[in-house]
């Protein structure tokens, strides 16, 4: 579309239309019917193609059509936001169903909002969108197989599908899988294709085991703890690792503060610690013989302040994790390091299926504004 420059005597000035000026005798520009019709059709085509009906009384239809189609709102795929399941914890509820003659099937309910982007053309650009799930059920799944429940946007609508794969699959180059493919579905969520659950089928006629996946704005959880109780650290089958940071900057006035994992699932541990006033390293290697709980920290005396950080590596295929931890503590207000300790430890943990739903239990005792941060790493 352009100004009607080729029309004789159209009266353009500097390439644009002008009004008549009676004072100077300058005539106004002519607007040819062909050009006016062409301009109107350009606008009407956008309105019609977006599903609208032209209305002479409205002046916002072109803008509404542009917003609906995404024209003018496209971004490079690398700039699109990560997919988010808009539930209280960022996970989509999935129902597991047994089916005679197969490995079962999975289903989801209607009404769950999901923020997910759609790509255009060659896949280099896309736009963010918001969708709501419809009730959906998979076809029968093969027995003794591994699947992943995923969703992507196709022609403006949310398409849910299952695809076989492994926990070590890598994302496709265009960040969007092929629902027709028989493998490769185990990669983490992208802006264009969200992974909703890890599905493992068993014997024919049994219901699949389903582990839902976190899809939230951040995989970092923070909390301040006070008193005595238990918190649960979220687990995710697509997380390769995790980081834990804990500190009691304010010591309890009369009690020793503690933070430790209960014994369930721990396969063993060791520790060594140093004290500036002790000339040798103190250690314990018997934790591999008689596994017990794993301490993040236990203050040595009343008045200690402590900081600890741990790194974790997961192998979800075998349900196991390795941990290493560094802890430092100091008697608050002390002018020397006689009570200081630097503790290093390592541990191994087995993970039962319920932990993926509830999280890893972590006990705390006599806490005063104990700061806790847990981050999953994919």
C-alpha positions in Angstrom: 0.0 0.0 0.0 1.3 3.5 -0.8 0.1 7.0 -1.7 -1.5 7.1 -5.3 1.6 8.6 -6.8 0.9 7.2 -10.2 -2.5 8.8 -10.6 -2.3 11.9 -12.9 -3.2 15.3 -11.3 -3.8 13.7 -7.9 -2.4 16.8 -6.3 0.1 15.3 -3.8 2.5 17.8 -2.2 5.8 16.4 -1.0 4.2 13.0 -1.6 1.2 13.5 0.7 -2.4 14.7 0.5 -3.2 18.4 1.2 -6.4 20.4 1.8 -7.7 23.0 -0.5 -6.6 26.6 0.4 -9.1 29.1 -1.0 -6.9 32.0 0.1 -4.1 31.0 -2.2 -6.2 29.3 -4.8 -4.4 26.0 -4.3 -6.7 23.0 -5.0 -6.9 20.1 -2.6 -5.6 16.7 -3.4 -7.9 14.2 -5.2 -8.6 10.8 -3.5 -9.2 8.3 -6.3 -11.9 5.7 -5.7 -9.6 2.8 -6.5 -7.1 4.0 -3.9 -9.7 4.6 -1.2 -11.2 1.1 -1.9 -7.8 -0.5 -1.7 -7.0 1.1 1.6 -10.4 0.1 3.0 -9.9 -3.5 1.8 -6.4 -3.6 3.5 -8.0 -2.9 6.8 -11.1 -5.1 6.3 -8.9 -8.1 5.4 -7.1 -7.9 8.8 -10.5 -7.7 10.6 -12.0 -10.6 8.6 -8.9 -12.8 8.9 -8.9 -12.4 12.7 -12.5 -13.6 12.8 -14.1 -10.2 13.2 -17.1 -8.7 11.4 -16.6 -5.2 10.0 -18.7 -2.6 11.8 -18.9 0.9 10.4 -19.7 2.4 13.9 -16.5 1.0 15.5 -13.1 2.6 15.3 -11.1 0.0 17.2 -11.5 -3.1 15.1 -8.1 -2.9 13.4 -6.3 -2.7 16.8 -8.4 -5.5 18.3 -7.6 -7.7 15.3 -3.9 -7.0 15.6 -3.9 -7.9 19.3 -5.8 -11.1 18.7 -3.6 -12.2 15.8 -0.4 -11.2 17.5 0.7 -9.0 14.6 3.0 -6.3 15.8 3.4 -8.2 19.1 5.9 -10.8 18.0 9.2 -11.2 19.8 12.3 -13.3 19.1 11.7 -16.7 20.5 14.7 -16.2 22.9 12.8 -13.3 24.5 9.6 -15.1 25.2 8.7 -15.9 28.8 9.0 -19.4 30.2 5.8 -21.5 30.3 3.8 -21.3 33.6 1.0 -23.5 35.0 -1.1 -21.1 37.0 -2.0 -23.2 40.0 -1.0 -22.6 43.6 2.2 -24.6 43.2 2.8 -24.5 39.5 1.9 -28.1 38.8 -1.0 -29.5 36.7 -3.1 -32.1 38.4 -3.0 -35.4 36.3 -5.2 -38.4 36.8 -3.7 -41.9 36.3 -6.1 -44.6 34.9 -5.8 -48.3 34.5 -6.9 -49.8 31.1 -7.3 -53.4 30.2 -4.8 -54.6 27.7 -2.4 -51.7 27.9 -0.2 -49.7 30.3 -3.1 -47.4 31.2 -3.8 -43.8 30.3 -3.6 -40.3 31.9 -6.2 -37.5 31.9 -6.4 -33.8 32.9 -9.4 -31.7 33.9 -10.7 -28.6 32.2 -10.2 -25.1 33.6 -6.5 -24.9 34.5 -4.8 -21.7 33.1 -1.5 -22.1 31.3 0.7 -19.3 30.1 2.5 -20.5 26.9 3.9 -18.9 23.8 3.3 -19.7 20.1 5.9 -19.5 17.3 5.3 -18.2 13.8 6.7 -18.8 10.3 10.2 -20.4 10.5 10.0 -20.5 14.3 12.3 -17.5 14.9 9.5 -15.3 16.3 6.5 -15.8 18.5 4.1 -14.2 21.0 3.1 -15.0 24.5 -0.4 -16.3 25.2 -2.7 -17.5 27.9 -4.9 -20.6 27.6 -7.2 -22.8 29.7 -7.1 -26.6 29.6 -10.0 -28.6 28.2 -10.8 -32.0 29.6 -8.4 -34.4 27.9 -7.5 -38.1 28.1 -4.6 -39.9 26.4 -4.8 -42.9 24.2 -3.8 -46.2 25.8 -0.1 -46.2 26.7 2.3 -49.1 26.1 3.1 -51.2 29.1 6.5 -50.9 30.8 7.3 -47.6 29.1 8.3 -44.0 29.9 6.2 -41.1 28.6 6.0 -37.3 29.2 2.9 -35.3 29.2 3.4 -32.1 27.2 1.5 -29.2 25.7 2.1 -26.7 22.9 0.1 -24.1 21.0 -1.1 -25.1 17.5 -3.1 -22.7 15.3 -4.0 -20.6 18.3 -5.2 -23.5 20.5 -3.6 -25.6 23.3 -2.7 -29.1 22.2 -1.9 -31.6 24.9 -0.1 -34.8 24.0 2.1 -37.6 25.4 5.4 -38.6 24.0 7.9 -41.3 24.9 11.4 -40.2 26.0 14.0 -40.2 28.8 14.9 -37.8 31.5 18.0 -36.9 29.6 16.5 -35.7 26.4 17.6 -32.3 25.1 15.3 -29.6 23.8 14.7 -29.4 20.0 16.5 -26.6 18.1 13.2 -24.7 17.7 12.2 -25.3 21.3 9.1 -27.2 20.2 8.6 -31.0 19.9 6.8 -33.0 17.3 3.8 -34.7 18.9 4.0 -37.4 16.3 7.5 -38.5 17.3 7.9 -41.7 19.1 10.9 -40.5 21.3 12.6 -37.4 22.6 9.8 -36.0 24.9 11.7 -35.8 28.2 13.3 -32.3 27.8 12.5 -29.5 30.3 9.8 -27.0 29.5 10.5 -24.2 27.0 8.6 -21.0 26.1 6.9 -23.0 23.3 6.4 -26.5 24.7 5.6 -27.2 28.4 6.5 -30.5 30.1 3.7 -31.3 32.6 4.4 -34.8 33.9 6.7 -37.8 33.9 4.7 -41.0 33.3 6.0 -44.5 33.9 3.7 -47.5 32.9 4.0 -50.9 34.5 2.4 -54.2 33.7 -0.6 -54.5 31.4 -3.8 -53.5 33.2 -2.1 -51.4 35.8 -2.4 -47.6 36.3 0.7 -45.5 35.4 2.9 -43.8 37.9 2.7 -40.0 37.4 5.1 -37.4 38.7 4.0 -33.9 38.0 6.5 -31.2 37.0 6.9 -27.6 38.4 6.2 -24.9 35.8 6.3 -21.6 37.8 8.0 -18.3 37.3 10.9 -19.4 39.5 12.3 -22.6 40.9 13.6 -20.8 44.0 11.7 -21.2 47.3 12.5 -19.0 50.4 11.1 -19.1 53.9 11.8 -17.8 57.4 11.5 -20.4 60.1 10.6 -19.9 63.7 10.1 -22.3 66.6 10.1 -26.0 65.9 8.5 -27.9 63.0 9.1 -29.4 59.6 9.3 -27.9 56.1 9.3 -29.8 52.8 11.8 -29.1 50.0 10.1 -29.5 46.5 11.2 -32.3 44.2 11.0 -32.3 40.4 11.9 -35.1 38.0 13.5 -32.7 35.5 15.8 -31.1 38.1 19.4 -32.2 37.6 20.4 -30.7 40.9 19.6 -28.3 43.8 21.1 -25.8 46.1 20.2 -25.3 49.8 21.2 -22.2 51.9 20.3 -21.9 55.5 21.4 -19.5 58.2 20.4 -18.3 61.7 21.7 -14.8 61.9 19.9 -14.3 65.2 20.8 -16.9 67.9 18.1 -18.4 70.1 18.5 -16.8 73.6 18.2 -20.1 75.6 18.3 -23.0 73.2 20.6 -24.7 70.6 19.1 -24.2 67.1 19.0 -27.3 64.8 18.2 -28.1 61.2 18.4 -31.7 60.0 16.8 -34.3 57.8 15.0 -37.2 59.4 16.5 -40.7 58.9 14.0 -41.9 56.3 15.7 -42.7 53.0 19.3 -41.7 53.9 21.8 -44.3 52.8 24.8 -43.0 54.7 27.0 -40.0 55.4 30.3 -38.7 56.7 31.7 -35.5 58.1 34.9 -33.8 59.2 35.3 -30.5 61.0 37.9 -28.1 62.0 38.3 -25.7 64.9 40.9 -23.0 65.0 42.0 -24.0 68.5 42.3 -27.7 67.7 45.4 -28.9 65.8 43.9 -31.9 64.1 40.8 -32.7 62.0 37.9 -34.4 63.8 35.9 -36.7 61.7 33.2 -39.4 61.6 33.2 -42.1 59.0 30.8 -44.6 60.6 27.7 -42.9 59.1 28.0 -45.3 56.1 27.7 -48.3 58.4 24.7 -47.2 60.3 22.8 -44.5 58.3 20.8 -42.0 60.2 19.4 -38.5 59.5 21.6 -35.8 57.9 22.3 -32.6 59.8 22.4 -29.3 57.9 23.5 -27.7 61.1 23.3 -28.1 64.9 24.6 -25.1 66.8 27.4 -26.2 69.1 26.4 -24.0 72.1 23.6 -21.5 73.0 24.3 -18.3 71.2 25.9 -19.7 68.1 25.1 -18.2 64.7 25.5 -20.6 61.8 25.4 -20.6 58.0 25.3 -23.8 55.8 25.0 -24.4 52.1 24.6 -27.7 50.3 24.8 -28.9 46.7 22.7 -31.8 45.5 22.8 -34.0 42.4 19.8 -36.1 41.4 19.5 -39.3 39.4 15.7 -39.7 39.2 16.0 -42.8 37.1 17.3 -44.7 40.1 15.7 -42.5 42.7 18.9 -41.4 44.4 20.8 -38.2 45.2 24.3 -37.2 46.4 24.8 -34.2 48.8 27.8 -32.2 49.9 27.5 -29.6 52.6 29.7 -26.9 54.2 28.8 -25.4 57.6 30.4 -22.6 59.5 29.4 -21.5 63.1 30.5 -18.8 65.5 29.5 -17.9 69.1 27.7 -14.5 68.6 29.6 -11.7 70.5 32.7 -13.8 71.2 36.0 -12.0 70.7 37.8 -15.2 69.7 37.2 -18.4 67.6 37.4 -20.9 70.4 33.9 -22.1 69.7 34.0 -21.8 66.0 33.6 -24.8 63.7 34.0 -25.4 60.0 32.2 -28.7 59.0 32.3 -30.6 55.8 30.1 -33.5 55.0 28.8 -35.8 52.3 25.7 -38.0 52.1 23.5 -40.2 49.9 19.8 -40.4 49.9 17.2 -42.6 48.3 13.9 -41.1 47.1 10.5 -42.8 47.3 7.7 -41.8 45.0 5.7 -39.9 47.6 8.6 -37.4 48.0 8.0 -36.1 44.5 4.6 -35.0 45.6 5.2 -33.8 49.1 8.9 -32.8 49.0 11.9 -33.8 51.2 11.2 -33.4 54.9 13.5 -31.1 56.8 13.1 -30.6 60.6 14.0 -27.4 62.4 14.2 -26.8 66.2 14.4 -23.7 68.3 14.7 -21.5 65.3 14.6 -17.7 65.4 14.1 -16.1 62.0 16.1 -19.0 60.4 16.5 -18.1 56.7 16.1 -20.9 54.3 16.4 -21.0 50.5 16.0 -24.0 48.2 16.5 -23.9 44.4 16.1 -26.6 41.8 18.5 -26.6 38.9 17.5 -28.0 35.5 
